[in-house]
Amino acid sequence: MFTGIIQFVGTVRRAEPTRQGRRLFIDLGPLAEGVRLGDSVAVNGACLTAASLAGSVGAFDVVAETLSRTTLGTLSEGARVNLERAMRLGEGLEGHIVQGHIDGTGTIERTETAGGQWLLHVRCDKALTDEMVSKGSVALSGVSLTLAGVADGRFHVALIPTTLAETTLQGLRVGDAVNIETDVLGKYVRRLLGQLAGGDGLTIEKLRQAGFA
């Protein structure tokens, strides 16, 4: 489990194809001191396992399923990535509960500045925004963020200067792809309500019939 609070921005040293997918060699910087073989590290939000370590560089295998659901297949030498080690028992939860299981990708639609904040507008599959609520949480390329607004197939988040300085999000441009993980609590609530409403789709009318609206 992760929190979405990025601990270091690493650099891809090289990427090699394998029979199962790809192997990424990433400079973990100071995080390398606390990473052991078999440990989990979130790379741009995707939970990967340390397969080997050489100094500060860790190797991580990315299987075909992960490649199909994330942006990790586009990473090449020199790419910067958001990194977070798995939580240790007893550590504080400063972001929100992040599993490192990417639900899909989105595309940066536009950016704007407003009130000292940088707003990032993202377009994605409607199935993803169906699991989001305004002022709820979302992990974008591994970064825990608060949703400023949600519509069908679109959402936007506000980034403070600290987030921009300590993650890769500042470098995003229109058309760039990002990994998205919706809030796991929202997934369970939506599934439960769907079952209570009949299991064949959740509507306002079904919520009223079930006493939820």
C-alpha positions in Angstrom: 0.0 0.0 0.0 1.1 3.6 -0.8 0.0 7.1 0.1 0.5 9.0 -3.1 3.2 11.2 -1.4 6.1 11.2 -3.8 9.5 10.6 -2.0 11.8 11.1 -4.9 11.8 11.8 -8.6 14.0 9.1 -10.2 15.5 8.7 -13.7 15.2 5.8 -16.1 18.7 4.6 -16.9 17.7 2.1 -19.5 14.7 0.0 -20.6 15.0 -3.4 -22.1 12.4 -5.7 -23.7 11.9 -9.1 -22.1 9.8 -12.2 -22.9 7.2 -11.1 -20.4 7.3 -7.4 -21.2 10.0 -4.9 -20.2 12.6 -4.4 -17.6 13.2 -0.8 -16.3 16.5 0.2 -14.7 15.7 3.2 -12.5 18.1 5.4 -10.4 16.3 5.4 -7.1 18.6 8.0 -5.6 18.4 8.1 -1.7 15.4 5.7 -1.7 17.9 2.9 -2.7 19.2 2.7 0.9 15.8 1.5 2.1 14.9 -0.8 -0.8 15.6 -4.6 -0.7 15.1 -7.3 -3.3 11.4 -8.1 -3.5 10.3 -4.8 -2.1 7.5 -2.8 -3.7 8.1 0.6 -5.3 5.4 2.7 -7.0 6.8 4.0 -10.3 4.5 6.7 -11.7 1.8 5.1 -9.5 2.3 1.5 -10.7 3.4 -1.0 -8.0 6.5 -2.8 -9.2 8.9 -5.3 -7.5 12.6 -4.7 -7.1 14.2 -7.6 -9.1 17.8 -6.5 -8.7 19.8 -3.7 -7.1 23.2 -2.3 -8.2 24.2 0.8 -6.2 21.3 3.3 -6.5 19.9 1.6 -9.6 17.0 -0.8 -9.2 15.7 -3.1 -11.9 11.9 -3.7 -12.2 10.0 -6.1 -14.5 6.8 -4.8 -16.1 4.5 -7.5 -17.4 2.3 -7.2 -20.4 -0.9 -6.6 -18.3 0.8 -3.6 -16.6 2.1 -2.3 -19.9 -1.4 -2.4 -21.4 -3.0 -0.4 -18.5 -0.2 2.2 -17.9 2.2 4.6 -19.5 5.2 2.6 -18.5 5.7 1.2 -22.0 6.6 4.6 -23.2 9.4 5.2 -20.7 12.9 5.4 -22.2 16.4 6.4 -21.1 16.4 9.8 -19.3 12.7 9.8 -18.4 11.9 11.1 -15.0 9.5 9.1 -12.8 7.6 9.6 -9.5 8.8 7.1 -6.9 7.3 6.0 -3.5 8.3 3.0 -1.4 5.5 0.9 0.1 4.3 2.1 3.5 5.8 0.6 6.6 3.6 -0.4 9.5 3.2 2.5 11.9 3.9 5.3 9.3 1.5 8.1 9.0 -1.0 8.3 6.1 -0.5 11.8 4.7 -2.1 11.4 1.3 -4.8 8.7 0.8 -4.9 4.9 0.4 -3.2 4.1 -2.9 -2.8 0.5 -4.0 -0.5 1.0 -6.9 -3.0 -0.8 -9.2 -3.5 1.6 -12.2 -7.1 1.6 -13.4 -6.4 3.3 -16.8 -4.7 6.3 -18.4 -5.9 9.8 -19.2 -4.8 12.5 -21.5 -4.0 16.1 -20.5 -6.6 18.2 -22.2 -5.5 21.7 -21.0 -3.7 23.5 -18.2 -4.4 26.9 -16.6 -3.4 29.0 -13.7 -6.0 30.4 -11.3 -5.7 31.9 -7.8 -2.0 30.9 -7.4 -2.8 27.3 -8.4 -2.1 25.3 -11.5 -5.1 23.5 -12.8 -4.7 20.3 -14.7 -7.6 19.1 -16.9 -7.7 15.5 -17.8 -9.8 13.5 -20.3 -10.3 9.8 -19.6 -12.8 6.9 -19.9 -16.2 7.6 -18.4 -15.9 4.4 -16.3 -13.1 6.1 -14.4 -14.9 9.3 -13.7 -17.9 7.3 -12.6 -15.7 6.3 -9.6 -14.8 9.9 -8.7 -16.5 12.6 -6.7 -15.6 16.3 -6.4 -13.3 16.9 -3.4 -12.5 13.2 -3.3 -9.1 11.7 -4.0 -7.4 10.4 -7.1 -3.8 9.3 -7.8 -2.3 10.8 -11.0 1.0 9.3 -12.0 1.3 8.2 -8.4 0.6 11.6 -6.9 -2.3 11.9 -4.3 -4.5 14.8 -5.4 -7.9 16.2 -4.6 -10.5 16.4 -7.3 -11.5 20.0 -8.0 -14.3 19.0 -10.4 -15.6 15.9 -12.2 -17.8 15.4 -15.3 -18.4 12.5 -17.6 -15.0 11.5 -19.0 -13.3 14.6 -17.6 -11.9 15.9 -14.3 -9.5 18.5 -13.1 -7.2 18.9 -10.1 -5.4 21.9 -8.5 -1.7 21.6 -7.9 0.1 23.6 -5.3 3.8 24.8 -5.8 5.1 22.1 -3.5 3.5 19.3 -5.6 4.9 20.9 -8.8 8.4 21.2 -7.4 8.6 17.6 -6.0 6.9 15.6 -8.7 7.0 15.2 -12.5 3.6 16.8 -13.0 5.0 20.3 -13.7 6.5 18.9 -17.0 3.1 17.7 -18.3 1.9 19.2 -21.5 -1.3 19.0 -23.5 -1.6 15.6 -25.1 0.6 13.8 -22.5 -0.7 10.5 -21.0 -0.9 10.0 -17.3 -1.7 6.9 -15.1 -4.9 7.1 -13.1 -5.9 5.2 -9.9 -9.3 6.0 -8.5 -10.0 5.9 -4.8 -10.4 2.3 -3.6 -13.1 3.4 -1.1 -15.1 4.8 -4.0 -14.8 1.5 -5.9 -16.3 -0.5 -3.1 -19.1 1.9 -2.4 -20.0 2.0 -6.1 -20.0 -1.8 -6.4 -22.1 -2.2 -3.2 -24.7 0.4 -4.4 -24.8 -1.2 -7.8 -25.6 -4.6 -6.2 -28.3 -3.0 -4.0 -29.8 -1.3 -7.0 -30.1 -4.5 -9.0 -26.6 -5.1 -10.3 -27.4 -4.0 -13.9 -26.3 -0.4 -13.6 -26.7 2.4 -11.1 -29.2 5.2 -11.8 -30.7 8.0 -9.7 -34.1 6.2 -9.9 -32.6 3.0 -8.5 -30.9 4.9 -5.7 -34.3 6.4 -4.8 -36.0 3.0 -4.8 -33.3 1.7 -2.5 -33.6 4.7 -0.2 -30.3 6.3 -1.0 -31.7 9.5 -2.7 
